Amino acid sequence: MTASIETLSERAEAVAAAVVRRADEFVALRRDIHRHPELAFQERRTSELVAERLADWGYAVARGLGGTGVVGTLKRGEGPRSLGLRADMDALPIAETTGLPYASIREGVMHACGHDGHTTILLAAARQLAEAGDFRGTLNVIFQPAEEIGAGARRMLDDGLLERFPCDAIFGLHNWPGLAAGRLAFVPGPAMASVDQAHVTVRGKGGHGAEPQDAIDPIVVAAHIVTALQTIVSRNVDPLDMAVVTVGSIHGGSASNIIPESVEMKLTARAFRPRARKLLEERIPALVRAQAESFGAVADVRYRLGFPPVVNHAAETELARLTALETFGETRVEESFPPRTASEDFAFFLDARPGSFLFLGNGDSCSLHNSGYDFNDQSLAPAAVYWALLAERFLS
């Protein structure tokens, strides 16, 4: 692999030169992790690999946080500040179709979201900081399980992550297809949406398809519910707020001439602001039940809160952006990157501590959660340099 990094400062050039010298090693490591993906809370091989390398580089290593999470701590001098940098480790239940020589060897499981890249980036930065980091304070590198199911961050916090490893601020990143490889983007305030789910069972009265007057057709009821749900966003949510309501699953019936007893529906609801999220939580069950009742049917609604929106803190986001500008210059910083309606459980960390979640370009790749996706190795070195310099700046 050849790697080049545009830098401005003398310090950035020195860090970049050291990281680039080891680029091939970390590309090989990333591809090894890609070849051996592990699902949420099953990241045993990955977490052991992470823990062994951190220990080799002089970090105090804690295993088993949140199940399979790993935290490496490096303390330099008497500086009072502490920093957390987080990467996620888990893969997805998707069968890979890339045909790459390092494609997943585990049937039906692949790194389709780039967590193999996120883990490798943080490892590369951790090595640089251990060998030549210029800082005074405490660095915590946090390798989180189970981001894909929205459970890992909360599990680590419940295990006392921030009590055992205090962080004055915490930062994370996610690669983003369509943004130029290695380019960084920063979003102050709401950056990613909350995500909640509802499971609806519409119960009617079954019957013969030739005699609908003697039945209460739950399929017709479900169709009206799907249409009515769209009015929540268009007529209940403030037009200045964002909200999404999507019915992603609907199942009912077994034959063309039989009216079934019930229909099952699953939907997702997303928002950027707490007031919009609360409105969705209240209006979705109320509307579903009212629509069903208007047809003489009954709707059971199980509404489950997922995780909150990712809301970046202003001061930390500006620090992160300025670090990128001073490291790479304007050509590597995206100044007009809009919030994303996807979701991230890093939101729980930002609810607990100041920090920021940024975006790293993956180039012209497949979309995330696609069987043909692969992390762009050209983004490894720039992102590792960035993490190292952000840590030095925060802990200086």
C-alpha positions in Angstrom: 0.0 0.0 0.0 1.2 3.5 -0.7 -0.2 6.3 1.6 0.3 10.0 1.6 -1.1 12.6 3.9 -1.4 16.3 3.3 -0.3 18.1 6.5 0.4 21.6 7.7 2.1 21.5 11.0 5.5 20.1 11.8 4.1 17.9 14.5 1.5 16.6 12.1 4.1 15.7 9.6 6.1 13.8 12.2 3.1 11.8 13.3 2.0 11.2 9.8 5.4 9.9 8.8 5.4 7.4 11.7 1.9 6.2 11.0 2.5 5.8 7.2 5.6 3.7 7.9 3.4 1.2 9.6 0.5 1.5 7.1 0.9 -1.9 5.5 0.9 -3.6 8.9 -2.4 -2.0 9.9 -4.0 -2.7 6.5 -3.1 -6.4 7.0 -4.6 -6.2 10.5 -7.8 -4.6 9.2 -8.2 -7.3 6.6 -7.6 -10.0 9.1 -10.4 -8.6 11.3 -12.6 -8.4 8.2 -11.9 -12.0 7.4 -13.0 -13.1 10.9 -16.1 -11.0 11.7 -18.0 -11.6 14.9 -21.6 -10.6 15.8 -22.7 -8.5 18.8 -21.4 -9.7 22.2 -19.5 -12.5 20.3 -16.4 -10.4 19.5 -14.1 -12.7 21.5 -11.3 -13.1 18.9 -11.4 -9.4 18.0 -11.3 -8.3 21.6 -8.5 -10.6 22.5 -6.5 -9.3 19.5 -7.1 -5.8 20.6 -6.2 -6.5 24.2 -3.0 -8.3 23.3 -1.7 -5.5 21.2 -2.6 -2.8 23.7 -0.8 -4.7 26.4 2.3 -5.2 24.1 2.4 -1.4 23.7 2.3 -0.6 27.4 -1.4 0.1 28.0 -3.1 -1.1 31.2 -5.8 -3.3 29.7 -9.2 -4.1 31.1 -11.2 -6.9 29.4 -14.8 -7.9 29.7 -16.6 -4.5 30.0 -20.1 -4.8 28.6 -19.4 -8.5 27.9 -16.6 -8.4 25.3 -15.5 -4.7 25.5 -11.8 -3.7 26.0 -10.4 -0.5 27.5 -6.7 0.4 27.3 -5.4 3.2 29.6 -2.2 5.1 29.0 -1.1 7.7 31.6 1.7 10.3 30.9 2.9 12.8 33.5 0.7 14.6 36.0 -1.8 16.2 33.6 -5.2 16.3 35.2 -7.2 15.8 32.0 -8.6 12.5 30.7 -9.8 11.6 27.3 -11.8 8.7 25.8 -11.5 7.6 22.1 -14.1 4.9 21.1 -14.2 2.3 18.3 -16.9 -0.4 17.7 -16.0 -4.0 16.9 -19.1 -6.0 15.9 -20.2 -7.2 12.5 -23.5 -7.8 10.9 -25.6 -10.9 10.0 -25.1 -10.4 6.2 -23.6 -12.8 3.7 -20.6 -11.1 2.0 -20.6 -10.9 -1.8 -17.4 -8.8 -2.4 -15.3 -11.7 -3.7 -12.3 -10.1 -2.0 -9.3 -12.4 -1.1 -9.9 -11.4 2.5 -13.7 -11.8 2.5 -15.4 -13.2 5.5 -14.8 -16.9 6.2 -17.9 -17.0 8.5 -21.0 -17.9 6.6 -23.7 -15.2 6.9 -21.6 -12.7 8.9 -19.5 -9.8 7.5 -18.1 -6.4 8.4 -20.7 -4.5 6.3 -20.4 -1.3 8.3 -16.7 -0.7 8.6 -16.2 -1.6 12.3 -13.1 -3.5 11.3 -11.7 -0.2 10.0 -12.8 1.8 13.1 -11.0 -0.8 15.4 -7.9 -0.7 13.3 -7.8 3.1 13.2 -7.9 3.3 16.9 -5.3 0.6 17.3 -2.9 2.5 14.9 -3.4 5.7 16.9 -3.0 3.9 20.2 0.4 2.5 19.0 1.6 5.9 17.9 0.6 7.5 21.1 2.2 4.8 23.2 5.5 5.0 21.3 5.8 8.8 20.7 2.7 10.5 22.1 3.4 14.1 23.3 0.8 14.6 26.0 0.3 14.9 29.8 -2.8 13.2 31.2 -4.8 10.0 30.8 -5.9 8.4 27.6 -8.6 5.7 27.5 -9.0 3.8 24.2 -12.4 2.2 24.3 -13.3 -0.8 22.1 -17.0 -1.4 22.3 -19.1 -4.4 21.5 -22.6 -4.7 20.0 -23.1 -1.3 18.4 -25.1 -2.8 15.6 -27.9 -3.9 18.0 -27.7 -0.7 20.1 -26.7 -2.4 23.3 -23.0 -2.2 23.7 -22.5 1.4 24.8 -25.2 1.1 27.5 -23.8 -2.2 28.7 -20.4 -0.7 29.1 -21.8 2.2 31.0 -23.8 -0.1 33.2 -20.5 -1.9 33.9 -19.1 1.3 35.3 -17.0 2.4 32.3 -16.9 6.1 33.2 -16.5 5.5 36.9 -13.6 3.1 36.4 -12.1 5.1 33.5 -13.0 8.8 33.9 -13.2 10.8 30.7 -13.5 14.6 30.6 -14.6 14.2 27.0 -15.2 11.3 24.6 -14.9 11.1 20.8 -15.9 8.6 18.2 -16.1 8.3 14.4 -17.9 6.5 11.6 -16.9 6.0 8.0 -19.3 7.4 5.5 -19.6 6.2 1.8 -19.9 9.0 -0.7 -17.6 11.3 1.3 -14.1 11.4 -0.2 -11.7 8.9 1.3 -9.9 10.3 4.3 -12.0 13.4 4.4 -13.4 14.4 7.8 -16.8 16.0 8.5 -18.1 17.6 11.7 -21.7 18.3 12.7 -22.4 20.5 15.7 -25.6 19.7 17.6 -27.8 16.8 16.4 -25.7 14.6 14.1 -27.7 11.3 14.0 -31.2 10.4 14.8 -32.8 8.6 17.7 -34.3 5.2 16.9 -37.3 3.5 18.4 -39.5 0.6 17.3 -43.1 -0.5 17.5 -44.5 -4.0 17.0 -48.2 -3.9 16.1 -50.7 -6.7 16.0 -54.0 -5.9 14.3 -56.7 -8.3 15.4 -59.9 -8.6 13.3 -62.3 -11.4 12.5 -61.4 -14.0 10.0 -63.7 -15.2 7.2 -64.2 -16.2 3.6 -62.8 -13.8 1.0 -66.1 -14.1 -0.8 -68.1 -12.8 2.2 -66.2 -9.9 3.6 -69.3 -8.5 5.3 -69.1 -11.2 7.8 -65.5 -10.5 8.7 -63.4 -7.7 10.0 -60.5 -7.6 7.6 -57.2 -6.8 9.4 -55.4 -6.4 6.1 -57.6 -3.5 5.1 -57.1 -2.1 8.6 -53.3 -2.4 8.4 -53.3 -0.7 5.0 -55.2 2.3 6.5 -52.8 2.4 9.4 -49.8 2.5 7.1 -51.3 5.5 5.3 -52.4 7.3 8.4 -49.0 6.9 10.1 -47.5 9.2 7.4 -49.7 12.1 8.7 -47.8 12.1 12.0 -44.8 13.6 10.3 -46.7 15.8 7.9 -49.3 17.1 10.3 -48.1 16.6 13.9 -44.4 17.1 13.9 -43.1 20.7 13.8 -42.0 21.4 10.2 -38.7 22.7 11.6 -38.0 19.3 13.3 -37.0 16.1 11.6 -38.9 12.8 12.0 -39.2 9.5 10.1 -41.8 6.8 10.5 -41.2 3.7 8.4 -43.3 0.5 8.3 -40.6 -2.0 7.4 -42.5 -5.3 7.9 -46.1 -6.4 7.4 -47.3 -10.0 7.5 -50.8 -11.5 7.4 -52.9 -14.1 5.6 -52.1 -17.3 3.8 -54.3 -17.5 0.8 -56.1 -15.2 -1.7 -59.6 -16.2 -0.6 -59.2 -16.2 3.2 -59.5 -13.2 5.4 -57.0 -13.7 8.3 -57.6 -13.2 12.0 -54.6 -10.9 12.4 -51.8 -8.9 10.8 -48.3 -8.2 12.2 -46.6 -4.9 11.6 -43.1 -3.6 12.6 -42.1 0.0 12.3 -39.2 2.3 13.1 -39.4 5.9 14.3 -36.6 8.4 14.2 -36.0 12.0 15.3 -33.3 14.5 16.0 -34.9 16.4 18.9 -36.4 15.0 22.2 -39.7 16.8 21.7 -40.2 15.2 18.3 -39.1 11.8 19.7 -41.6 12.1 22.5 -44.4 13.1 20.1 -43.8 10.0 18.0 -43.9 7.8 21.1 -47.3 9.2 22.0 -48.9 9.6 18.6 -48.0 6.3 17.0 -49.7 4.0 19.5 -52.7 6.4 19.7 -53.2 6.6 16.0 -52.8 2.9 15.4 -55.3 2.0 18.0 -57.8 4.6 16.8 -57.6 3.5 13.2 -58.2 -0.1 14.2 -61.1 0.8 16.4 -62.7 2.8 13.5 -63.0 -0.5 11.6 -64.2 -2.6 14.6 -60.7 -4.2 15.0 -58.3 -4.1 17.9 -54.6 -3.1 17.7 -52.0 -4.2 20.3 -49.0 -1.9 20.2 -45.6 -2.6 21.9 -43.5 0.5 21.7 -39.8 0.0 22.5 -37.4 2.9 23.0 -34.0 2.3 21.4 -31.4 5.0 21.8 -31.4 8.8 21.7 -30.1 11.0 19.0 -26.4 11.7 18.7 -26.1 15.3 19.9 -22.5 16.7 19.5 -21.3 19.2 22.1 -20.4 22.6 20.6 -17.0 23.2 22.2 -15.7 19.6 21.6 -16.9 19.6 18.1 -15.2 22.9 17.4 -12.0 21.5 18.9 -12.2 18.4 16.7 -12.8 20.5 13.6 -9.9 22.9 14.3 -7.6 20.0 14.9 -8.5 18.6 11.5 -8.0 21.9 9.8 -4.6 22.4 11.4 -3.6 18.8 10.6 -4.7 18.5 7.0 -5.9 21.9 5.9 -9.2 22.8 4.3 -8.9 20.2 1.5 -9.5 17.3 4.0 -12.3 18.9 6.0 -16.0 18.8 4.8 -17.6 22.0 5.8 -21.2 21.3 4.7 -22.1 17.8 6.0 -25.7 17.5 7.0 -27.0 15.4 10.0 -27.7 11.8 9.2 -31.0 10.0 9.9 -29.2 6.8 10.7 -28.6 6.0 14.4 -25.7 5.3 16.7 -25.5 4.1 20.3 -22.5 6.5 20.8 -25.4 8.7 21.8 -25.3 7.2 25.3 -21.7 8.3 25.7 -22.6 11.8 24.7 -25.5 11.9 27.1 -23.0 11.0 29.9 -20.0 13.2 28.9 -19.1 16.1 26.5 -17.7 15.0 23.2 -18.3 14.7 19.5 -19.0 12.0 16.9 -17.4 12.7 13.5 -17.6 11.2 10.0 -14.7 9.8 7.9 -15.0 9.5 4.2 -15.0 6.0 2.7 -15.0 7.2 -0.9 -17.2 5.9 -3.7 -18.1 2.6 -2.0 -21.2 0.5 -1.5 -23.6 1.8 1.1 -23.3 0.7 4.7 -25.1 -2.6 5.6 -24.6 -3.8 2.0 -23.3 -7.2 1.1 -20.8 -5.6 -1.3 -19.4 -3.1 1.1 -15.7 -2.9 2.2 -13.9 -0.3 4.3 -11.5 1.9 2.3 -8.0 1.2 3.5 -6.8 4.6 2.2 -8.7 6.2 5.1 -6.8 4.2 7.8 -3.6 6.3 8.0 -5.3 9.8 7.9 -7.8 8.8 10.6 -5.1 7.3 12.8 -3.0 10.5 12.5 -6.1 12.5 13.3 -6.9 10.5 16.5 -3.3 10.8 17.7 -3.2 14.6 17.2 -6.6 15.2 18.7 -5.5 13.2 21.8 -2.3 15.2 22.0 -4.1 18.5 21.7 -6.8 17.6 24.2 -4.3 16.3 26.7 -1.7 19.0 26.3 
